[in-house]
Amino acid sequence: MKKSIVIALVLSLTLAGPVLAQAPQAGAKPGAPAAVRPMTMSISGKIAKTEQGYIIQGQEPRELFTILNPNPEVLDSLIKSGRSVTIEAVSVMGDNVNIQKIDGKAYQEAKAGKPNGK
């Protein structure tokens, strides 16, 4: 009986030791979630407009993305042309993105005070 308790104690300390010995990261608050870095992605697809705003109908990856920084002048001209574009964007959360470049050209979001297409 005592032998099995000793073995269980040694085994638990052996397995838990490395986990307990890890030092916290510098500047990290205990219990705070790790910092999340925004994910940059390349999307090939077409721009469309819905009642909620502008979206990207992704062909690669095959998914719908909501544009959070719309510029109606730029996006409406792409909708009218009907052509596919390559978009570099930052994923904000889930399928919500902020566009950085369209076909390699810097993208300017709408100036403050202008309508955003919604």
N, C-alpha and C positions, 0 to 999 in steps of 0.2 A: 504494500500500500504506500509506504513512505517513498519507496523507489520510484513508483509511477508519478507521484507528486513532484519529486525532484526532477524527473525527466521532462514532465510537462512544463515546469518552471524554466528549465534551461532552454527548452525548445521555444517557448514564447519569447524569452529575452533575446534569443538568437535571431528570431524573425522580426521582432519589433525594434531591436537595437538601431539598425540603420535608419529607420523611419524617424525615430525619436531624436537621433543625432544630427539630423539635417538642420543647418543654420538658416534662419529666415533671410530673405533677400534684403539687401541694403535699402533702407527707406520704405520698406513695405510695412503697412500697418497690419497688426494681427487680425485675421479674419477678413481682410479686404481682398476682393477678387483681383486676379492678375490683370494687368493692363492689356487691353485688346487693341491690336494694331489694325487699322483699316486695310481691307483687302482691295488691291487694284486688280481690275479685270479687263479683258478685251472681249467685246461683244460685237458680233456681226449680225446685222438685222436691219429692219425698217422701223421708222418712227411712225407713230399713230397718235391720234388724239381721242380721248374718251371724255365722258362727263366729269370724271375726277381729275383730269389733267393729261399730261403727255406720258406715253409709254414707249418702250422699245420692244418690238416683236422680235425677240432673239431667234436667229437661225442657228447660231453657234455661240454660246450654248443655247439650246432650244428651251427658252423660258421667256416669260413676260417680265419686264423690269419697269418700275415706276421711276420717272425722272423727277428728282427733288429740286433741281435747279434749272427750270425751263427758261429758254429764251424764245418766245413765240416767233420773232422774226426769222431766226435761224431754223427752228424746228418746222414751222409752217412751210418754208421753201423746200425742205427735205420731204415733207409729206406730199406736196404737190408733184415733186419730181418722181416719187414712187420708187426711187432707187435704194438699194441696200448700201449701208455704210458700215465702216469699222469704227467702233466707239471705244475709247479708253475711259473707264469710269472707276470710281471708288464705291465699293459696296458700303452703304451706311448701316443698314440693318435688313436682313432678309433679302427681298428682291427690290429694295429701294436703293437707287444709285444717284451719285452726283457725277455729271459728265465733266471730263477734263479735256478730251480731244475728240474731234470727229475727223476721220480720214487723215490723221496725223497733224491737223491744224488745231491750235489752241481754241478752246470753246469759251465764249464769254456769256455768263448768265445774264439775265435781264437786269437792267439798272433798277434801283429802288424807285418806287412810285409808278412803275409801268405794270400793266396787267400781266399776270403769269399764265394766262391761258385757261384758267379754271372757270 
